[in-house]
Amino acid sequence: MLHGKSADSLNFNDFYKNHYRKTFLFAKSYVHDNWAAEDIASESLISLWEIVKKHEIHHPLTFLFSIVKNKSIDFLRNELTHQKALSKMSEVALREIKTRIATLEACDPERIFSEDIKTIVESTLNTLPEKTKKIFLMSRFQNLTKEEIAASLGMTTKGVDYHISNALKSLRITLKDYLPLFYFFYFFQ
């Protein structure tokens, strides 16, 4: 039994040394974490010491292990909450990645480059001067090089560049909402 004066007669350091190891091992057997078990053991011993200074305790070791048990339960409940939060975050991240994968798998370039875009491109090309339109079509749809176009039309490669640049400028303006697709389909073909 520990109480007031008998607790005073004991030195806290002696009390701590006598009970720390078994308190630590008891906590560690449940929390499986050395740092947490050390904290629980220390906090439990300090808590018991504070209680003993104010109240009579008939079975201090039983009381000590009750404190350790409760602190271990609190730690494990916090750990469970933490793991659940991590799991949910992980689930959200996995769902996002799966959504991106599904979106890319469902991505059909033919469908993306829809009739709307084709119509805009055709209409824009029809507004260009005939020579600019012809050079652009030869470059992008017949896959001819600038040199081949220049030789075919009897002009310089700088002249071909000029007409292609004008066509692209017009298309950039009319396809501003579709610009990423425009770059993909026109510059990388």
Number of C-alpha atoms within 10 A of each C-alpha: 11 20 18 16 12 13 20 13 10 11 11 14 8 10 14 16 11 11 15 17 13 13 24 22 16 18 27 19 12 14 19 12 11 14 12 18 24 18 14 26 29 18 15 26 23 16 14 19 22 13 17 21 16 12 13 16 17 12 10 17 15 11 14 20 19 13 20 25 18 15 21 23 15 13 17 16 12 12 13 12 12 12 12 12 12 12 12 12 12 12 12 12 12 12 12 12 12 12 12 12 12 11 11 10 9 9 11 10 11 8 8 12 14 10 11 10 17 11 11 14 17 13 13 18 20 11 12 16 12 11 12 21 20 16 24 25 16 17 18 16 11 10 13 16 14 19 14 15 20 18 12 10 13 9 12 14 16 12 14 22 16 13 20 21 14 16 21 17 12 15 19 17 12 16 17 11 11 14 14 10 16 19 13 11 13 12 10 8 9
